[in-house]
Amino acid sequence: MSVSIRSERKYLEILRILKESHEPMGAKRLSGLMAERGFILSDRAVQYYLRYLDELGFTVKVGNRGRILTELGIAESERALVDERIGFIISKLERLAFLSSFDPETCTGSIAYNLSIVREEDLEGVASAFDEVIGAECGFFNTYRIVDADSRVPAGHAGIITACSVTLDGVLQKVGIPARLEYAGRIAFSESGPPEFVDLIGYRGTTVDPLQLFISAGLTSINRLVATGCGIALANVREVPVAARSQVEETIELMKGCGFVFPAGIGVGGFNLVERPYRLPVVAFTGMNLVGNSIERGFAIRTEIGAGSIPFSKIADST
């Protein structure tokens, strides 16, 4: 087998899928997920790649359940072809937006979600931190779901599912509005004026999720915001055609009726965003503000943004 295989996109996608799965995966399941990402490979072809990864020491077979990445494989997936990873984050989020089927008129269908993992002994404190953000209306949705029967949640831990804001992009696309997720940013609230962005990172030029980057760097003050109304939270910026403004506003009102939160706004306004002809920015808080508040309060929490899709009823009916 030629080492040139290591420069192929198929090889990289298999590494990425295995890294994201958190559980052993066989050739049949890998073939289906590869097809969702635009790579049509037979089960036999996937087996060819997996044998090669075994030989390199990047994967190991777990009985009849499939393969997982080794420590060496995880390291390879993180460093392999950085230029190939540029755009991976936005591609993943756009795929989730496309796959979501939420209908704001009936409050039914599936939404994209984030999955956070916390220690069981921290769950009560983390839930309290989540509730603070929800009460201050600077999250994306007004509830969350605690799960423990999930293979991705290790022993001694609990999982928390929160709505991912790319659900908005999916809803807009389903009603015919070409929404394009552009930036993640830090948005500052003060008593002296309207909210303004102090930093923006473009989704299409990064190999890491900007929201997690802002949180891990300690560049938020969400805890202060929920306590005093002044502080720095996180929001996403997507763009739509100017002509779609009224339809976007109608759609957002419907989503608010289902429990989604949109206190930020539409248009350049006081957000100090650059005005672009024929394009209108739509600013919405992200569910990662719940996570950020927890981390600011000292809790250890690991979150996968865009972890998958879930029926809306499973999170809306949570208590």
C-alpha positions in Angstrom: 0.0 0.0 0.0 1.4 3.4 -1.0 2.1 6.0 1.7 0.4 8.5 -0.7 -2.9 7.4 0.7 -2.1 9.6 3.7 -2.7 12.7 1.5 -6.2 11.6 0.4 -9.3 13.3 1.7 -11.0 9.9 2.3 -8.2 9.0 4.7 -8.6 12.2 6.6 -12.4 11.9 6.8 -12.2 8.4 8.2 -9.8 9.6 10.9 -12.2 12.5 11.7 -15.3 10.3 11.9 -13.5 7.8 14.2 -12.3 10.7 16.4 -15.9 12.1 16.6 -17.6 8.7 17.2 -16.4 8.0 20.8 -17.3 4.4 20.2 -16.0 1.5 18.0 -17.2 1.7 14.4 -17.3 -0.9 11.6 -16.9 -0.5 7.9 -20.6 -0.5 7.1 -21.4 2.4 9.4 -18.3 4.2 8.3 -19.3 3.8 4.7 -22.7 5.4 5.4 -21.2 8.4 7.2 -18.6 8.9 4.5 -21.5 9.0 2.0 -23.1 11.8 4.0 -19.9 13.8 3.6 -19.7 13.2 -0.1 -17.4 10.2 -0.3 -19.0 7.2 -1.9 -17.0 4.1 -0.7 -18.1 0.5 -0.6 -17.7 -1.5 2.7 -14.8 -3.3 1.0 -13.1 0.0 0.1 -13.5 1.2 3.7 -11.9 -2.0 4.9 -8.9 -1.3 2.7 -8.4 2.1 4.4 -8.9 0.6 7.9 -6.3 -2.2 7.3 -3.9 0.5 6.3 -4.7 2.5 9.4 -4.1 -0.6 11.5 -0.7 -1.1 9.9 0.2 2.5 10.8 -0.9 1.9 14.4 -3.6 4.6 14.1 -6.5 2.3 14.7 -7.2 -0.9 16.6 -10.0 -3.4 16.3 -12.3 -3.9 19.4 -13.6 -7.4 19.0 -16.5 -7.5 16.5 -17.7 -4.0 17.4 -15.4 -2.1 15.0 -12.3 0.1 15.3 -11.3 3.0 17.5 -8.4 5.4 17.2 -5.3 4.8 19.2 -3.4 7.6 20.9 -1.2 7.7 17.9 -4.2 7.9 15.6 -5.7 10.8 17.7 -2.4 12.7 17.4 -2.4 12.0 13.6 -5.9 13.3 13.2 -5.0 16.5 15.0 -2.0 17.3 12.9 -2.7 15.8 9.5 -2.7 18.4 6.8 -3.7 21.6 8.6 -4.8 23.2 5.3 -7.2 20.3 4.8 -8.8 21.0 8.2 -9.5 24.6 7.4 -13.2 24.8 6.8 -13.9 21.5 8.5 -15.7 23.1 11.4 -18.0 25.1 9.2 -18.6 22.1 6.9 -19.7 20.0 9.9 -22.1 22.8 11.1 -23.5 23.3 7.7 -24.2 19.6 7.3 -26.0 19.6 10.6 -28.0 22.7 9.6 -29.0 20.9 6.3 -30.0 17.7 8.1 -32.2 19.5 10.7 -35.9 19.4 10.0 -37.3 21.7 12.6 -40.6 23.4 11.7 -41.2 26.5 13.8 -44.9 26.7 12.9 -45.6 23.3 14.6 -42.6 23.2 16.9 -41.8 19.7 15.5 -38.9 18.1 13.7 -35.2 17.7 14.6 -32.7 20.3 15.8 -28.9 20.3 16.0 -27.4 19.9 19.5 -24.2 20.2 21.5 -23.2 17.6 24.0 -21.4 18.5 27.2 -19.8 16.0 29.6 -19.5 16.8 33.3 -18.6 14.8 36.4 -21.6 13.6 38.3 -20.6 15.4 41.4 -20.5 18.7 39.4 -23.9 18.2 37.7 -26.0 20.2 40.2 -23.6 23.2 40.0 -23.3 23.1 36.2 -27.1 22.9 35.9 -27.4 25.9 38.2 -24.9 27.8 35.9 -27.0 26.8 32.8 -30.1 28.0 34.5 -28.5 31.4 35.2 -27.9 32.0 31.5 -31.3 30.8 30.6 -32.8 33.2 33.2 -30.8 36.1 31.8 -32.0 35.2 28.2 -28.5 35.1 26.8 -28.6 31.5 25.6 -30.1 30.0 22.4 -32.9 27.9 23.9 -34.8 28.0 27.2 -34.0 24.5 28.5 -31.6 21.5 28.2 -31.6 17.8 28.6 -29.6 15.7 31.0 -28.6 12.2 29.7 -26.7 9.3 31.3 -27.7 6.4 29.0 -25.4 7.4 26.2 -22.3 5.5 25.0 -20.4 8.8 24.7 -20.8 9.6 28.4 -18.1 7.8 30.5 -18.7 6.2 33.9 -19.0 8.7 36.7 -20.1 11.5 34.3 -23.4 12.9 33.0 -24.2 14.4 29.6 -26.1 17.6 29.0 -27.7 18.2 25.6 -28.2 21.9 24.6 -29.7 23.3 21.4 -27.0 24.3 18.8 -27.6 27.7 17.1 -27.0 26.3 13.6 -30.6 25.1 14.0 -31.5 28.6 13.0 -29.5 28.3 9.8 -31.4 25.1 9.0 -34.8 26.7 9.6 -34.0 29.7 7.4 -32.8 27.4 4.6 -35.9 25.2 4.9 -38.1 28.3 4.3 -36.1 29.3 1.2 -33.7 31.9 2.8 -30.0 31.3 1.9 -28.4 31.8 5.3 -24.6 31.7 5.5 -23.0 31.3 8.9 -20.0 33.6 8.9 -18.6 34.5 12.3 -18.4 33.7 16.0 -17.8 36.7 18.2 -17.5 38.2 21.6 -20.4 40.7 22.2 -20.1 43.2 25.0 -23.0 44.7 26.9 -22.6 47.8 29.0 -24.7 50.6 30.6 -23.2 53.2 28.3 -24.5 52.1 24.9 -25.9 49.3 22.7 -24.2 45.9 22.5 -21.1 45.7 20.3 -18.8 43.0 19.0 -15.2 43.3 20.4 -13.8 40.3 18.4 -14.9 38.2 15.5 -13.4 34.9 14.1 -14.5 33.7 10.7 -15.7 30.1 10.5 -14.2 29.5 7.1 -10.6 30.2 8.0 -10.1 28.2 11.2 -9.2 24.7 12.2 -10.7 25.0 15.7 -14.2 26.1 16.8 -14.1 29.9 17.6 -16.6 29.6 20.5 -14.5 27.1 22.3 -11.4 29.2 21.6 -12.9 32.3 23.2 -14.1 30.3 26.3 -10.8 28.4 26.8 -8.8 31.6 26.5 -10.9 33.2 29.3 -12.2 36.0 27.0 -15.8 36.0 28.3 -17.5 37.4 31.3 -20.8 35.7 31.1 -21.1 35.2 34.9 -20.9 39.0 35.3 -23.4 39.5 32.5 -26.0 37.3 34.0 -25.5 38.9 37.4 -25.4 42.6 36.4 -26.5 42.9 32.8 -23.0 44.1 31.8 -20.4 41.7 30.5 -19.2 39.8 27.4 -21.0 36.8 26.0 -20.8 34.8 22.7 -22.9 35.2 19.6 -22.9 33.9 16.0 -23.3 36.1 12.9 -24.9 34.7 9.8 -25.8 36.6 6.7 -29.0 36.6 4.6 -30.2 38.7 1.6 -31.5 42.1 2.6 -34.7 41.3 0.8 -35.4 38.5 3.2 -35.5 40.7 6.3 -39.3 40.5 6.9 -39.3 36.7 6.4 -36.4 36.3 8.7 -38.2 38.4 11.4 -41.4 36.3 11.0 -39.4 33.0 11.3 -37.6 34.2 14.4 -40.9 35.2 16.0 -42.2 31.7 15.4 -39.1 30.1 16.9 -39.4 32.3 19.9 -42.8 30.9 20.4 -41.2 27.4 20.6 -38.8 28.5 23.3 -35.8 29.8 21.3 -34.2 33.1 22.5 -33.3 35.9 20.2 -32.6 39.1 22.2 -29.6 40.1 20.0 -31.1 41.3 16.7 -31.0 41.7 13.0 -29.1 44.3 10.9 -25.9 46.3 11.5 -27.5 48.5 14.1 -25.3 49.0 17.2 -23.3 45.8 16.7 -20.5 47.8 14.9 -20.5 45.2 12.1 -19.3 46.2 8.6 -22.2 47.0 6.3 -22.2 44.9 3.2 -24.4 45.8 0.2 -27.4 43.5 -0.2 -26.4 41.3 2.8 -28.0 41.5 6.2 -26.4 40.1 9.4 -28.5 38.1 11.8 -27.0 38.0 15.3 -28.1 35.4 17.8 -26.7 34.2 21.1 -25.2 30.7 21.2 -25.9 27.9 23.5 -22.2 27.8 24.4 -22.9 30.7 26.8 -24.3 28.1 29.1 -21.0 26.2 29.0 -19.0 29.4 29.3 -20.8 30.4 32.4 -20.1 27.0 34.0 -16.4 27.1 33.2 -16.2 30.7 34.6 -17.6 29.3 37.8 -14.8 26.7 38.0 -16.4 23.6 36.7 -14.6 21.2 34.3 -16.8 20.6 31.3 -16.0 19.1 27.9 -18.3 20.0 25.0 -18.7 18.8 21.4 -20.3 21.5 19.3 -22.6 20.1 16.7 -22.7 16.6 18.2 -25.7 15.5 16.1 -29.4 16.0 15.6 -32.2 15.2 18.1 -36.0 15.3 17.9 -37.1 18.7 19.3 -39.6 17.0 21.7 -36.7 15.3 23.5 -35.2 18.5 24.6 -38.3 20.7 24.8 -40.0 18.3 27.2 -37.0 18.3 29.5 -37.5 19.4 33.1 
